[in-house]
Structure formats: C-alpha cells, structure tokens
Amino acid sequence: MKKYCLPILLILCVCCCKTTADNRGEHVDNASTNPPSDVVVIKDSFLTSNDLYSSDKEFLVSRNYIGTRYVSGGDTIIEEPVFGLPPNVMKEIHSYGKDIIPYLISHIDTKQNGIAGFINPYDSNLRNKILGCPLGVNYAYMIELIMAKDTIVDNIHYAVGHDIWYEKMKPYQIYGQCVIIRKKDKDNPQKSEMTVDDLKTVKAIYNNWWESNKNEDLDSLRKKWREDGSPLRKSSFMWI
C-alpha cells in the first residue's frame, strides 16, 4: 500500500496520527471494484493538506456508497471509506435525507483513523487538538447533520485568507469540534480515545435509534431530534 506524504504544514499531526496512512482502506484497481451505477461524481474542489491528487481526485456518492477515485501510477484507485468529507460532499450526502442513514450507520464502526470532526487540516498548531479520530465518527456525524438541518445554505462569498477553511465549514457545523468523546472525559476531551469496542457500541446506539424510528418521515425525525437531542444523549458518549 502506498503511503501519503503529508505537507510540512501537518508535520506535527503526523506524529499524533501515525496510523492514519497505515490504516487506510486497501487500494484496488477499478476493474475489480464496481460502485453503484447511480453514484454522483463530485470533484474535490476543496483541497485539504492530506490531498495528493489535486483536481484528479473525485468523490463517488450515492444513497448506499461513499468512496473516492483517483489515478496513481497509471492505475485507477477506488477507496472506501473516505479519508475526510469536504463541504460539497457533505452537502450531497445531506441531500439523500433518511435514505442514506442505513449506509451511514453501517460505517460507524470503521476503525481507520483520519480527519474527523472540525479540525482545520491546514493548522500547524495541532498538538492541543483532538487528533486521529476514527473515520466512523464522520458517518455518525452526517446522521446528526441530516437531522439538524432541513437545508444547507452555502452560497457564500469567501474571501481568500487563513480562515477560509472555517468559513466554508460553518454551514455544516452543529457542534464545536463535531467529534464523539466519553462523557467522563468531557473536562479533558484530548484524553478520550475511541476504541473499536466504543465504535461498535456507538453503532449499536444509532442502529437501535434507527430501528425505532425508520418508519417516520424525515420531518418527524427532525422534529424528534430537535426535541430529544442526539441518539447518544442517554449513553456514556456525547458530541462536543
């Protein structure tokens, strides 16, 4: 498996997230991978520091698939799960509403680490931030975002500058860091490290919530969420 060389800007992050590149999904040739025929192809126009493929990188999104496609060494590479979710991909996922929730739940126990939550990937001062979050947290977060927002308005004029990342992500931010921690660690969230067993527990919580509510229409689901809060509210975990 080829490793990705992060820019110098993220050198501090590399030490904390060493397993990120090691634990990515296996690279496979396009000939042996068949994403659903109804995928929407999205060019990654919002590059992050881990991106080595520039405009050649594409996201493939449908109600039952989220992956990336790019060319490396002459081969077409497809990966699932994805390393991180840029805003245009989050908006597409959100547009599927409740139809994509079963797929999102199925990936909550994805143990690979990557960029999870609202941590600026361009920020070199990452030592005091929550790093190396499992990618499954991103899938759980998209369920929260679908419940929290009827629509996402992001037709904003962005001034070029250091804070452009924050500005572009604002329409998608419903919590502070948008990561899951154990409630007992809320006063020191940097010490809250999600294990594989934790992810399986969180997945079960969302799955039980879904089984109890999947027959509701989306408006009713959103109303319940706004009244009752996240499916994690009565668990030992919380969103921050």
Disulfide bonds with the S-S distance in Angstrom:
none
